[in-house]
Amino acid sequence: MKFKKTGAEKTTITREINDLTDKTGNIYKAVSILASRSKQINEKMKEELLTKLEEFALDQEQLDEVFENQEQIAVSRFYESLPKPWAIAIQELMKDEIYVRQIDEEENIDE
């Protein structure tokens, strides 16, 4: 996923609650959906970061020498500059890019 090109805000901005409730019908449902999607995005970002940082993994002999790895610092700074997962989740919700699956409560009671 291209986290940089999502168009999400990098800083905190004020949102209209009505915009969120218009998408889901309920503010609590909107918060739940955003929390779930933020968690998914965060896990993807973390996996991608760890994969890239594994390239710079050091063995025991190299750990004794303390040095600065410019490439590792550049990768870390890039991920620090990305929009936060919650901002990406809100952006996706506002653009109707999140698919929400409704589970009927009656079906769960019968089972």
N, C-alpha and C positions, 0 to 999 in steps of 0.2 A: 504494500500500500504506500502511496506517495503522501506522506504526512505533511510535507512542506506545501503541497499544492491543493490542500483542502479548502483554502480560503477562510479558515477559521481565525478568529481574533487571537492575538498573542497576549493581549491584556484583558483584564476584567472589564466588562461593560454591563450596563443595566439592561435587563430584558423585561418586556411586558409579560406579566403572568397570563394575561388573556391570550397571547400568542401561543403559549405552551398548552393552555387548556383547550384552545381551538383544535389543536392537532390530536389530542388524546381524549378530550372530554372530561378530564379529571386531573387536577394538579398533582395528586399523589401518584397516579399512574404515570404521568409525565416524568416525575422525579425518579420513579422506579425504572422506567425505560432508559432514562439518561444515565442512571447509575450502572445498569447492566451493560449498556453500550460503552460507557467510559472504561469499565473494567476490561472489556474485550479489546479495546483499542490500546489500553495500557499494556496488556499482556503481549500484544503484537509488537509494540514499540520496544518492550523489554527484551523479547526474543531476538529481534533484529539487532539491537544494540549489543547484546551478549555475543551474538554470532560474529559481529564485526570486531569486538574486543578480543575474541579468542585468537584472532590472527596475531595479536600482540602478546600472547601468553608467554611467560618467561619460565625457563627451567630453573632448578635450584642453584646452579652455578651462576647464572646471570642475576639472581635475586640478591646475591651478596654485593653486587655493584649497584649503587644507586645512580640512576640517570634519568633524564627526561626524554620521553618518547613523543616527539612532535606530532606524529600521525595519530597517536592515541589521544592526545590532547585535542586535536582538530575534530576527531570523531565525537568526543565527549561534548565539545562546544556546539557542534552541529545539533546534537540531540537536545541540548539545553535550550537552543533557540527555537525549537519546534513549538507549535501550539500545544497546549495541554490537552489531554484526552477528553476532559469534560467540554472544552470549547469545540473540539471536533464533533463530539456527540450532539451538542446543541445545534451546530451548523447542519449536520445530517438530518436532525429532526425537523428543522425549519425548512429544509429543501425536500422533505418527504423521501429521503433516501434510506430511512430505517423501516424495515419490515417488522411489524408487530403481530405476533400470532396470538389470537384470542382463544383461551381455553374456557369452554362453558363450565360453569360451576355445577350444573345439573349432571353432566357426564362424570365428574369426579365423585359426586355423591353416590351415584349408582354403582360404581366400581368398588 
